[in-house]
Amino acid sequence: MQIPPALNLLAISGSLRANSTNTALLGAAALLAPEGVAITVFEGLGALPHFNPDHADTPSPEVAAFVRAAVDADGLVIACPEYARGIPGTFKNALDWLVGSTQFPDKPVMLFNASPRANDAQAALRLVLSTMSARIVDDACITLDLLGRPWNAAAIVAESRLAEPVRKALATFCNAIQ
Ligand SMILES: Cc1cc2nc3c(=O)[nH]c(=O)nc-3n(C[C@H](O)[C@H](O)[C@H](O)COP(=O)(O)O)c2cc1C
């Protein structure tokens, strides 16, 4: 008999780039998840329609699936790049679809930052997420330097200076949730 995971986390990358460092970081997180913790990397960000409050109560199947996945998750793992010193529009669009959910407030969130110079986007993310009443677990938020070369999940896992902080942050996050 298969034992269900103790925690289900949803990982959301703010980048649509095929070789995204943020998406690679989340892929590594899925591989490094503590025992009993399942991390699913959301793959539908680019398919979400533009947010329109008129459609908030009658969402498209893509939006409904996204909101359901976020609401059902025990916590969100977010890795988002900085564009023009802010949150990429695609990712802010996804967050806007979650704003009206009555089940989102108090959702535990951890932030991975794949770029040490992306301070403005991180600050903006914190402002938006706290406005949405998410519970940002500060001790689980980390910055790693993945700038300047392509990465994939396996390469991150293989490099202990990157893998260890990810492992530790995930353990801290899961402890905070439980
Ligand atoms: C349109 C655009 C705007 C960017 N603006 C900034 C910026 O304001 N500050 C910054 O530190 N990096 C900026 N960058 C660099 C990205 O944040 C960086 O390349 C990041 O690694 C991309 O994440 P990804 O690898 O997950 O796609 C920008 C990149 C793009 C494509």
The ligand as an SDF file (V2000), in Angstrom:
LIG
                    3D

 31 33  0  0  0  0  0  0  0  0999 V2000
   12.7970   41.6320  -19.6450 C   0  0  0  0  0  0  0  0  0  0  0  0
   13.8320   41.4000  -18.5920 C   0  0  0  0  0  0  0  0  0  0  0  0
   14.0300   42.3440  -17.5960 C   0  0  0  0  0  0  0  0  0  0  0  0
   14.9670   42.1220  -16.5910 C   0  0  0  0  0  0  0  0  0  0  0  0
   15.0980   43.0570  -15.6090 N   0  0  0  0  0  0  0  0  0  0  0  0
   15.9400   42.8140  -14.5620 C   0  0  0  0  0  0  0  0  0  0  0  0
   16.0280   43.7300  -13.4700 C   0  0  0  0  0  0  0  0  0  0  0  0
   15.3800   44.7470  -13.4280 O   0  0  0  0  0  0  0  0  0  0  0  0
   16.8650   43.4110  -12.4540 N   0  0  0  0  0  0  0  0  0  0  0  0
   17.6260   42.2620  -12.4560 C   0  0  0  0  0  0  0  0  0  0  0  0
   18.3500   42.0080  -11.5010 O   0  0  0  0  0  0  0  0  0  0  0  0
   17.5580   41.3850  -13.4910 N   0  0  0  0  0  0  0  0  0  0  0  0
   16.7320   41.6340  -14.5320 C   0  0  0  0  0  0  0  0  0  0  0  0
   16.6410   40.7350  -15.5550 N   0  0  0  0  0  0  0  0  0  0  0  0
   17.4460   39.5300  -15.5240 C   0  0  0  0  0  0  0  0  0  0  0  0
   16.6600   38.3400  -14.9890 C   0  0  0  0  0  0  0  0  0  0  0  0
   16.0660   38.6040  -13.7590 O   0  0  0  0  0  0  0  0  0  0  0  0
   17.6020   37.1640  -14.8760 C   0  0  0  0  0  0  0  0  0  0  0  0
   18.0950   36.8790  -16.1480 O   0  0  0  0  0  0  0  0  0  0  0  0
   16.9590   35.9370  -14.2940 C   0  0  0  0  0  0  0  0  0  0  0  0
   17.9470   34.9750  -14.1260 O   0  0  0  0  0  0  0  0  0  0  0  0
   15.9190   35.3530  -15.1980 C   0  0  0  0  0  0  0  0  0  0  0  0
   15.3080   34.2650  -14.5220 O   0  0  0  0  0  0  0  0  0  0  0  0
   15.1000   32.8540  -15.2570 P   0  0  0  0  0  0  0  0  0  0  0  0
   16.4780   32.2920  -15.4940 O   0  0  0  0  0  0  0  0  0  0  0  0
   14.3390   32.0340  -14.2690 O   0  0  0  0  0  0  0  0  0  0  0  0
   14.3430   33.0900  -16.5260 O   0  0  0  0  0  0  0  0  0  0  0  0
   15.7310   40.9400  -16.5890 C   0  0  0  0  0  0  0  0  0  0  0  0
   15.5330   39.9940  -17.5990 C   0  0  0  0  0  0  0  0  0  0  0  0
   14.5960   40.2100  -18.5810 C   0  0  0  0  0  0  0  0  0  0  0  0
   14.3800   39.1550  -19.6430 C   0  0  0  0  0  0  0  0  0  0  0  0
  1  2  1  0
  2  3  1  0
  2 30  2  0
  3  4  2  0
  4  5  1  0
  4 28  1  0
  5  6  2  0
  6  7  1  0
  6 13  1  0
  7  8  2  0
  7  9  1  0
  9 10  1  0
 10 11  2  0
 10 12  1  0
 12 13  2  0
 13 14  1  0
 14 15  1  0
 14 28  1  0
 15 16  1  0
 16 17  1  0
 16 18  1  0
 18 19  1  0
 18 20  1  0
 20 21  1  0
 20 22  1  0
 22 23  1  0
 23 24  1  0
 24 25  2  0
 24 26  1  0
 24 27  1  0
 28 29  2  0
 29 30  1  0
 30 31  1  0
M  END
$$$$
